[in-house]
Amino acid sequence: MKTDKELYRAFAAVPDWLFLLTGLPSPGKCSLRSFTVKALERDADGVVVPKDPMQPLTVVEFQFRKDETIYTRTVVEMAAVQEASQMRAVQGIIFFQNNGLDPRTQPWKHVVRSFVLRDVLEALESEQPDHPLVAVSKPLLVAADGTLEAEAVRHYRTIKSSDLESRAKTALLDVFVSWLQQRFKSKRKQEIEAMLAVDELPPLEETESGKDLIRIGEKRGKERGEKRGIEKAILVFLRAKFKTVPRAVQNKIHQLTARQKESFLTCLPECESIRTLNARIEECKR
C-alpha cells in the first residue's frame, strides 16, 4: 500500500497528532511542510513548523521498508533544516512499520526518537477508541479484509462526524477511502460506496490521490515521448480507476495514433465503465 504520502497528508491535516502519538510536548499551533534536502537530492517526509519561533522544528520520517541509512539520513535532514532556519532548535522522529525495520544505528539512535506506528496507534485506540486518527488508520491496522469491510462504514462515520475543521476532515476521508481502495483492489468505486453506505464518493480524478496519479501519468508521458508516453499515462490512470484493464481495451488504445491518444486522454475522467471506454475509443478514431 502507498503509505508515506498518505500518512503525510493525514498528519498535515492535524500535525498535533504527531505529538499525541509520541508523547512529546506539543508545540502548539503548527503546520507540517515538505522540505528538500539538497545534499541528499531528496525530500524529507515532513517538517513540523510551530507558529511559536521558540518551539523546535521536528523532522518526521515514515519508514515502511528496510533501510540501514535511515538514521544517518534523518540526522543529515535535521542538520539541513536547522541551517536553513537560522539554527533554530530541531528534533527528529522516525515511525517504523515494525520493529524489524529499525536498524538501531548508534549513536544516532539516541539522537533521533523512533516509534513503531502500529504500537502507538494501538495505544491511542486503547485510550481513545473513537479518535478519528484511529478510524482513518484502520486499513493499516486491521489484517482481515472481512473485518475491515464490515467495520468500514463505522470508521468512515467516525471521521465524518468528528469535530475537526472541514478541510482536515475532507483530507482524512480522502486518505481513508484511498487506503480502502488499495486494500480492496478488486472492488470498483460503486462497491466502495456501498461498503461505506454513501451515495457517491468524489470521482477519482477529483481526489488528491487521483490527481497525483494523473500528474504521474502526465509526467511519464512527457518523459517517455509522445506516442509511448501518452499511452503510459492513459494506462496509469485507467488502472488506478478500474484496477484492471481488459487486454482488448489495451490493444485498442495501443492502436490509436498519438493525436487520437491525446484526445482520448482528455475524456478519461468521464469514463465510468469499460463500455464507456470502448465508446470513447471509437469516437477518437473518427
N, C-alpha and C positions, 0 to 999 in steps of 0.2 A: 504494500500500500504506500501511496505517496504520503509521507508523514511530515517531513521537515517544513515544507511550505505551508501545509495546513495548520501545523502547530504554531508556526509564526503568526498566521492570520488569527488563530484563536486567542493567543496571548497579546497580540497587537490590539485586539478588541478590548481586552481588560488586562493591562500589564501588571496590575497589582496582584493578580492571581499567581504570578511567579513567586512572589514573596509569601503569599498564603501557603503555597505548596512547600516551600523550602524552610519556612520558619524564620527567614531573615527579616530584619526590621524593614517595614515598608517606608519608602522614601517620600510617600505622599503622592500627589498628582504627578503622573509621568507618562511618557509615551515610549513605545517600542519601535525602533527605527532600524533600517538596514545600514550597513557600514562596509565599504570596500577597503580591504587591506592591500594596498598597492605592493607591499613587499612580498605578499604571497600570491598576488594576482587572483584573489578570490574574495568572496563576500562572507562576512561573519553572519551567522544566522540572525542575530539581532543584538541591538544595544539599547538598554533601557536608559532613557534620559529623563531624570527628575526635573520638575519645574524649579525646585529649590536648588540653586547652584552649590549649596553647601553639602548636598547629598551626593554620594558616589555614583558614578556610572556603573552599569552592570552589563558585561558581555555575556550573552547567552548562546549556548550551542546545544542542538538536539542531535544525539549520536545514535543512529539505528543500524550501523554496520561496523565491522571490525576496523579499527584504525589506531595503530600504535603511536601515531604522532598527534592524537587529538589534544593531549595536554600541552605539548610544546606549541602547537598551533594556536591554542587558546591564549596562552601566555603572550605570544607574539601579537595576537589581536588586541589583548589588553594593553600592551605597551604602545601599539599604534594608535589606539583610541585615546589613550592618555596624552600622547604627544600632540594629537590633533585637537585636544581640548584644554590647552594651556595647563597641562599637568594636573588636571583635576583627579581626585581620588577615583580609583576604579577597582572593581571586583569581578570575578568570573564564576559562571555556573555552567556545568555540563549535565544534561539529562540523558542518561543511557536507557536504551530499551530494556536491557537486562544486565545483571552483574557480570556476566561472561564477557561483555564488550568493554568493560573497564580495565585498561592496561595498568592502572595504578602507578603511573610513572613518577618516580622520585627525582627531584624533590618537589616537583610541581603538583603532586597530589595534595600537598599541604598548602599550596597557594591558590589553587582553583577548587571550589567546592563542587562535589559531584553527587548526583542523586539518581536513583532508578525511577523512571517516570511512573511505571505501574505501581510501585510501592507507595509513592507519595499520593498518587490518585486514589488508591485503595484506602490509605489512611484518612484522606479527606472524606471519602464516602462513609467511612465508619463514624465520623463525627457529624457530617452534614450530608446525609444520603440524598437529599433533594437539591443539592447545589447544582447550578447549571453547567459548571465545568465537568462535574461527574457525568452528567447526562450527555454532553457533547462528546465525551471521551469513550462512551460505551462501545462504539465499533472497534476501538483499540483494546478494550479490556475483556469483552465477552468472547470466549473462544467458540462456543456453539452457535452456529448460524441459526438454528431453530429458536434458541432462546432470544437471540438478538432480534430476529424478525418479530417474535411475539411481543417483545417489550419496546420495540422501536417507537411506536406511537406515544407511549408514556414518556419516553425521554424527549421526544420532539415537543410534546406539550409542556414539559418542564422548562425547556429553553424558551419556548414561545410565551409562556405565562410569567416568566421571571420579571423582576423589576429593573432589568438592565435598560440602558438607553437604546432607542430604536436601532441606531446604526450598529451597535455592538451585537444586539440580538439578531439582526439580519445576517451579520458576518458569521455568527456561531451556527445559525440554522443552515447556512450555506456549507460550512465545514462539515456539519453532521451529515447532511444529505450527500455530500461528496464522498465521505468515508463509507456511507451505506452503499453507494453506487459501486465503490471499489470492492466492497465485501461481497456484494451480490451482482457480479458482472453479467450473469445470465438474465437478470431482470431488466425489463425496459422501464422507461420513465413512468408509464401508466401503472406498472406494478409497484414501483416505489411509492407512488402517490397513494395507491390502495393500502399499502403497508402502513403509511403514516396517517391514513384517513383524512387526506386533504383533497380539495377539489382539483387543484392544479399547482404543480411546482413551477418555478420560473423556467423557461426554456434554457437548455444547456448553454446556449451562446450568451445568455444574459447573466449567468453566474460568473463569479470570479474564476472558478476552476475552468469553466468553459471558455472564458476569454483568454485564459492562459494557454489552453490548447490551440485556440485559433492563432494566437501570437506565435506559438511554437511552429505551427504549420506554415504560417506566412514566412517566418524567418527561414525555415528549412527550404521553403520554395525559392526564396531569393538566393540562398547559398548553393542550392543544387542545380540551378539553371532553370530556364523557362519550362520546358516540357516535363522533365522528370521532377522538378521541384514542385510545380503546381499539383501534380498527381500525388506526390507525397503529402502535401498539405491537405488535400481532399481526404485521403485515407486516414490521416491522423484525426481529423475532425469526425469522420464517419465512425471510426472505431470507438471514439470517446462517446458518441451519441447512441450508437446502436450495439456497441460491444463487439459484434461480429458483422462482417460484411460479406454477403454471398460471393463466391468466386465469379459467378456470372456477371454480377454488378461490377466487380473489379475489372473484369475483362472489357466490359463496355466502356468504363472510364479510361482504361489504357488505350483504347482505340480512338478516343477523341483527339482532335488536334489541340495544339497549345491554346489557340484562341477559344475553342469550344470549352476547354477545361477552365479557362479564366471565367467564362460566362457561367459555367456550372458552379464554380466556387462561390460566386456571389449569391446564388439562390439556395445554398445549402441550409441556412437557418430555417427556411420554411418547410423543409422536408421532414415530415414526422413519421414516415413509414418507408419501407423498401419499395412499395408500389409507387409512392410519390417520387422516390429517387429515380426509378426507371422512367417515369413520365418526364421528369426534368431533363434526363439524359437525352431522350428522344427530341425534346424541344430544342436543346442546344445543338443538335445535329442539323437542324433546319437552317 
